Amino acid sequence: MNRTLRIAFALLLVVGVAVHLWISAQVGLAMVVVGLAAHLAAVLAERRWLARSRSR
């Protein structure tokens, strides 16, 4: 199971990078910055949610 998860994560990472590179080639730099800010906000929200769920 652990090996399967690692393979799935690696595939997800490669596909994610490819999609992000394709999107950044299609839109302007300003939209790339907006997308980065959205990703960072999602990561922060997830960290807060995980911290809150662990403390319960």
ChimeraX commands (.cxc) that place a marker at each C-alpha (Angstrom):
marker #1 position 0.00,0.00,0.00 radius 0.5
marker #1 position 2.79,2.41,0.87 radius 0.5
marker #1 position 4.48,1.85,-2.50 radius 0.5
marker #1 position 1.17,2.41,-4.30 radius 0.5
marker #1 position 0.67,5.70,-2.48 radius 0.5
marker #1 position 4.17,6.84,-3.37 radius 0.5
marker #1 position 3.63,6.02,-7.04 radius 0.5
marker #1 position 0.25,7.80,-7.03 radius 0.5
marker #1 position 1.79,10.84,-5.34 radius 0.5
marker #1 position 4.64,10.95,-7.87 radius 0.5
marker #1 position 2.20,10.75,-10.79 radius 0.5
marker #1 position 0.00,13.44,-9.25 radius 0.5
marker #1 position 3.02,15.67,-8.75 radius 0.5
marker #1 position 4.24,15.25,-12.33 radius 0.5
marker #1 position 0.78,15.85,-13.81 radius 0.5
marker #1 position 0.25,18.84,-11.52 radius 0.5
marker #1 position 3.52,20.45,-12.57 radius 0.5
marker #1 position 2.74,19.85,-16.24 radius 0.5
marker #1 position -0.73,21.38,-15.91 radius 0.5
marker #1 position 0.64,24.39,-14.05 radius 0.5
marker #1 position 3.32,24.96,-16.68 radius 0.5
marker #1 position 0.73,24.70,-19.45 radius 0.5
marker #1 position -1.62,27.13,-17.70 radius 0.5
marker #1 position 1.18,29.61,-17.05 radius 0.5
marker #1 position 2.05,29.49,-20.77 radius 0.5
marker #1 position -1.58,30.28,-21.66 radius 0.5
marker #1 position -2.22,33.17,-19.27 radius 0.5
marker #1 position -0.25,36.21,-18.29 radius 0.5
marker #1 position 2.16,36.54,-15.39 radius 0.5
marker #1 position -0.44,38.39,-13.32 radius 0.5
marker #1 position -2.71,35.33,-13.35 radius 0.5
marker #1 position 0.21,33.12,-12.33 radius 0.5
marker #1 position 0.73,35.34,-9.28 radius 0.5
marker #1 position -3.00,35.14,-8.46 radius 0.5
marker #1 position -2.87,31.36,-8.79 radius 0.5
marker #1 position 0.14,31.17,-6.49 radius 0.5
marker #1 position -1.65,33.28,-3.89 radius 0.5
marker #1 position -4.69,31.00,-4.11 radius 0.5
marker #1 position -2.53,27.90,-3.62 radius 0.5
marker #1 position -0.80,29.44,-0.61 radius 0.5
marker #1 position -4.15,30.43,0.92 radius 0.5
marker #1 position -5.41,26.86,0.47 radius 0.5
marker #1 position -2.30,25.44,2.15 radius 0.5
marker #1 position -2.67,27.80,5.11 radius 0.5
marker #1 position -6.36,26.97,5.47 radius 0.5
marker #1 position -5.58,23.25,5.40 radius 0.5
marker #1 position -2.87,23.61,8.04 radius 0.5
marker #1 position -5.25,25.51,10.31 radius 0.5
marker #1 position -7.96,22.90,9.79 radius 0.5
marker #1 position -5.55,20.06,10.56 radius 0.5
marker #1 position -4.28,21.80,13.68 radius 0.5
marker #1 position -7.85,22.39,14.84 radius 0.5
marker #1 position -8.88,18.79,14.17 radius 0.5
marker #1 position -5.82,17.43,16.03 radius 0.5
marker #1 position -6.54,19.53,19.10 radius 0.5
marker #1 position -10.04,18.06,19.48 radius 0.5
marker link #1:1,2 radius 0.2
marker link #1:2,3 radius 0.2
marker link #1:3,4 radius 0.2
marker link #1:4,5 radius 0.2
marker link #1:5,6 radius 0.2
marker link #1:6,7 radius 0.2
marker link #1:7,8 radius 0.2
marker link #1:8,9 radius 0.2
marker link #1:9,10 radius 0.2
marker link #1:10,11 radius 0.2
marker link #1:11,12 radius 0.2
marker link #1:12,13 radius 0.2
marker link #1:13,14 radius 0.2
marker link #1:14,15 radius 0.2
marker link #1:15,16 radius 0.2
marker link #1:16,17 radius 0.2
marker link #1:17,18 radius 0.2
marker link #1:18,19 radius 0.2
marker link #1:19,20 radius 0.2
marker link #1:20,21 radius 0.2
marker link #1:21,22 radius 0.2
marker link #1:22,23 radius 0.2
marker link #1:23,24 radius 0.2
marker link #1:24,25 radius 0.2
marker link #1:25,26 radius 0.2
marker link #1:26,27 radius 0.2
marker link #1:27,28 radius 0.2
marker link #1:28,29 radius 0.2
marker link #1:29,30 radius 0.2
marker link #1:30,31 radius 0.2
marker link #1:31,32 radius 0.2
marker link #1:32,33 radius 0.2
marker link #1:33,34 radius 0.2
marker link #1:34,35 radius 0.2
marker link #1:35,36 radius 0.2
marker link #1:36,37 radius 0.2
marker link #1:37,38 radius 0.2
marker link #1:38,39 radius 0.2
marker link #1:39,40 radius 0.2
marker link #1:40,41 radius 0.2
marker link #1:41,42 radius 0.2
marker link #1:42,43 radius 0.2
marker link #1:43,44 radius 0.2
marker link #1:44,45 radius 0.2
marker link #1:45,46 radius 0.2
marker link #1:46,47 radius 0.2
marker link #1:47,48 radius 0.2
marker link #1:48,49 radius 0.2
marker link #1:49,50 radius 0.2
marker link #1:50,51 radius 0.2
marker link #1:51,52 radius 0.2
marker link #1:52,53 radius 0.2
marker link #1:53,54 radius 0.2
marker link #1:54,55 radius 0.2
marker link #1:55,56 radius 0.2
view
